Amino acid sequence: MKDGVNQESRQIEFYDGEFLIKVLESEEELRQAYHLRHRVFAEKLKWVAERKDQLESDVYDAWSHSIGLFSNQQLLGMVRMTPAPFPFMLESEFSGCLVGSHHVRKELDTAEITRLAVDPTIADRGLSARVMRTIFKAMYHWTLANDIRYTYLVVESRLLRVVQRIGWPCHAIGTPVALPPADVLSVGALLDLDEFRSAAASERPEMLKWLHTTEPATEDIAARM
């Protein structure tokens, strides 16, 4: 299901409580990811067109790395990481967010976060929030493993404020714009992970400790997923 020019990256695989976090590799894992993306970005948000096969994928998957969060073999959430120097969605589909003079970094210490999704059928808001927090933990560990300092993302304006409130200093790189086809008011942002670590060490030490606390995945993965 996945082909092309995918760049080698250092894998991550660990447990956080009942959640298994890992880079998606198998055809079945990727099928679950594309189906979750379709449910979120095509059916719910209407950001992309619906497809008969109910699998949402694009050209960026060829050189990106998707990280999934599993519980009992079910994919509850995911995020996609695209490393520089490969093309970013921010430079094409989301280029409307490049308002002003910001120059997109393409050094090897930079990546783009896209397709962040949580299972929309989760009714428990507490569980949904935990899944979202743990997806950010997954992203953080992938950046550590791959020597990434800067990450770009494009989010709804209201979600950027939420991300900032929970301790991630994402800085807007332009003013909010309505992106087609859903005309959702969105903004591009840049996160400097060195800045995050410095601020968290003094202001949110418990958050930094949690981010660095993991349980290694072992041979019983199949039983615990």
C-alpha positions as CSV (number, residue, x, y, z in Angstrom):
1,M,0.0,0.0,0.0
2,K,2.9,2.3,0.6
3,D,5.6,2.9,-2.0
4,G,8.1,5.3,-3.4
5,V,10.8,7.4,-1.9
6,N,10.2,7.1,1.8
7,Q,13.3,8.4,3.7
8,E,14.8,6.2,6.3
9,S,14.0,7.3,9.9
10,R,14.8,6.0,13.3
11,Q,11.8,4.1,14.5
12,I,9.9,4.6,17.8
13,E,7.9,1.9,19.7
14,F,6.8,2.1,23.3
15,Y,3.9,1.9,25.7
16,D,2.3,4.7,27.6
17,G,-0.1,3.0,30.0
18,E,-2.5,0.9,27.9
19,F,-1.5,2.6,24.7
20,L,1.0,1.2,22.2
21,I,2.8,3.9,20.2
22,K,4.7,2.9,17.1
23,V,5.7,4.0,13.6
24,L,3.3,2.3,11.2
25,E,4.9,-0.2,8.9
26,S,2.6,-3.1,7.9
27,E,0.0,-2.9,5.2
28,E,-2.8,-3.5,7.8
29,E,-1.5,-0.7,10.1
30,L,-1.4,1.7,7.1
31,R,-4.9,0.6,6.0
32,Q,-6.2,1.5,9.4
33,A,-4.5,4.9,9.3
34,Y,-5.9,5.8,5.9
35,H,-9.3,4.7,7.0
36,L,-9.1,6.8,10.1
37,R,-8.0,9.8,8.0
38,H,-10.9,9.3,5.7
39,R,-13.4,9.3,8.6
40,V,-11.8,12.5,10.0
41,F,-10.7,14.6,7.1
42,A,-13.2,13.5,4.4
43,E,-16.4,12.5,6.3
44,K,-16.3,14.7,9.3
45,L,-14.2,17.8,8.4
46,K,-14.9,17.8,4.6
47,W,-11.3,18.9,4.0
48,V,-10.9,16.3,1.2
49,A,-13.3,14.5,-1.1
50,E,-14.8,11.2,0.1
51,R,-13.6,8.0,-1.7
52,K,-15.4,4.8,-2.4
53,D,-12.7,2.8,-0.7
54,Q,-12.9,5.0,2.4
55,L,-9.1,5.3,2.5
56,E,-7.6,8.8,2.5
57,S,-4.0,9.0,1.2
58,D,-1.9,11.4,-0.8
59,V,1.5,11.9,-2.4
60,Y,3.1,13.0,0.8
61,D,2.7,9.5,2.3
62,A,5.5,8.3,0.0
63,W,8.1,10.2,1.9
64,S,6.5,10.6,5.3
65,H,6.3,8.5,8.5
66,S,3.0,7.9,10.2
67,I,2.8,7.2,14.0
68,G,-0.1,5.3,15.4
69,L,-1.6,5.0,18.9
70,F,-3.2,1.6,19.5
71,S,-5.4,0.0,22.2
72,N,-6.5,-3.6,21.9
73,Q,-5.3,-3.7,18.3
74,Q,-7.5,-0.7,17.4
75,L,-6.0,2.5,16.0
76,L,-7.3,5.4,18.2
77,G,-5.1,8.2,16.9
78,M,-2.3,9.0,14.5
79,V,0.0,11.8,13.2
80,R,2.1,12.0,10.1
81,M,5.7,13.4,10.2
82,T,7.3,14.7,7.0
83,P,11.0,15.4,7.2
84,A,12.9,18.0,5.3
85,P,14.1,18.4,2.6
86,F,11.0,16.6,1.2
87,P,8.0,18.8,0.1
88,F,5.6,20.0,2.8
89,M,1.9,20.6,2.5
90,L,2.6,24.0,3.9
91,E,4.4,24.8,0.6
92,S,1.5,23.7,-1.6
93,E,-2.0,22.9,-0.3
94,F,-1.6,25.0,2.8
95,S,0.5,27.8,1.1
96,G,-2.3,30.2,1.8
97,C,-1.1,30.2,5.4
98,L,2.2,31.7,4.4
99,V,1.1,35.2,4.9
100,G,4.0,37.7,5.2
101,S,7.7,37.2,4.9
102,H,8.2,33.8,6.6
103,H,10.6,31.6,4.8
104,V,9.9,27.9,5.3
105,R,12.9,26.1,6.9
106,K,14.0,23.0,4.9
107,E,17.1,22.1,6.9
108,L,17.4,18.5,8.1
109,D,16.4,19.5,11.7
110,T,12.9,20.4,10.5
111,A,9.7,18.4,9.9
112,E,6.1,19.0,9.2
113,I,3.2,17.6,11.3
114,T,0.1,16.7,9.3
115,R,-3.0,14.4,9.4
116,L,-3.2,14.5,13.2
117,A,-6.4,12.5,13.9
118,V,-8.3,11.0,16.8
119,D,-11.0,8.4,16.3
120,P,-14.2,10.4,16.0
121,T,-16.3,7.7,17.6
122,I,-14.7,8.0,21.0
123,A,-17.5,9.3,23.2
124,D,-15.5,9.6,26.4
125,R,-14.0,13.2,26.2
126,G,-11.4,12.3,28.8
127,L,-10.2,9.4,26.7
128,S,-10.2,11.6,23.6
129,A,-8.1,14.2,25.4
130,R,-5.6,11.5,26.6
131,V,-5.3,10.1,23.1
132,M,-4.5,13.7,21.8
133,R,-1.9,14.3,24.5
134,T,-0.3,11.0,23.8
135,I,-0.1,11.7,20.1
136,F,1.9,14.8,21.0
137,K,4.1,12.5,23.1
138,A,4.6,10.2,20.1
139,M,5.5,13.2,17.9
140,Y,8.0,14.4,20.6
141,H,9.7,11.0,20.7
142,W,9.9,10.8,16.9
143,T,11.6,14.2,16.8
144,L,14.1,13.1,19.5
145,A,14.9,9.9,17.6
146,N,15.4,11.8,14.4
147,D,17.3,14.9,15.6
148,I,14.4,17.3,14.7
149,R,14.3,20.7,16.4
150,Y,11.6,22.5,14.4
151,T,8.2,21.3,13.4
152,Y,5.6,23.0,11.3
153,L,1.9,22.4,11.5
154,V,-1.3,24.0,10.1
155,V,-4.3,23.9,12.5
156,E,-7.6,25.6,13.1
157,S,-7.1,28.9,14.9
158,R,-9.0,27.7,18.0
159,L,-6.9,24.5,18.2
160,L,-3.7,26.5,18.1
161,R,-4.8,28.3,21.3
162,V,-5.6,25.0,22.9
163,V,-2.1,23.5,22.0
164,Q,-0.5,26.7,23.4
165,R,-2.4,26.5,26.6
166,I,-1.4,22.9,27.3
167,G,2.3,23.8,27.1
168,W,3.5,23.7,23.5
169,P,4.8,27.1,22.4
170,C,3.7,27.0,18.8
171,H,4.2,30.4,17.2
172,A,1.9,31.5,14.4
173,I,3.8,32.3,11.2
174,G,0.9,34.3,9.6
175,T,-2.6,35.4,10.1
176,P,-5.6,33.0,10.0
177,V,-7.0,32.2,6.6
178,A,-10.0,30.3,5.3
179,L,-8.6,27.2,3.5
180,P,-10.6,25.6,0.8
181,P,-12.6,23.4,0.3
182,A,-14.0,23.5,3.8
183,D,-13.1,27.2,4.3
184,V,-11.9,26.4,7.9
185,L,-10.1,29.4,9.5
186,S,-6.6,27.9,9.9
187,V,-3.1,29.2,10.7
188,G,0.4,27.9,10.1
189,A,2.6,27.6,13.2
190,L,6.2,26.7,14.0
191,L,7.3,24.8,17.2
192,D,10.9,25.1,18.4
193,L,11.4,22.0,20.5
194,D,14.5,23.5,22.2
195,E,12.4,26.4,23.3
196,F,9.7,24.0,24.5
197,R,12.2,22.0,26.6
198,S,13.7,25.1,28.2
199,A,10.3,26.5,29.1
200,A,8.9,23.2,30.3
201,A,12.0,22.5,32.5
202,S,11.1,25.6,34.6
203,E,7.4,26.0,34.2
204,R,6.0,22.4,33.6
205,P,8.6,20.0,34.9
206,E,5.9,17.3,35.5
207,M,5.0,17.5,31.8
208,L,8.6,17.1,30.7
209,K,9.0,14.1,33.1
210,W,5.9,12.5,31.6
211,L,7.1,13.0,28.1
212,H,10.4,11.2,28.8
213,T,8.7,8.3,30.7
214,T,7.9,5.3,28.5
215,E,7.7,1.6,28.8
216,P,9.7,-0.3,26.1
217,A,7.7,-2.4,23.7
218,T,8.7,-6.1,24.0
219,E,7.8,-9.4,22.4
220,D,4.3,-9.3,23.9
221,I,3.2,-6.5,21.5
222,A,0.7,-8.7,19.7
223,A,-0.9,-9.7,23.0
224,R,-1.1,-6.1,24.3
225,M,-2.2,-4.3,21.2
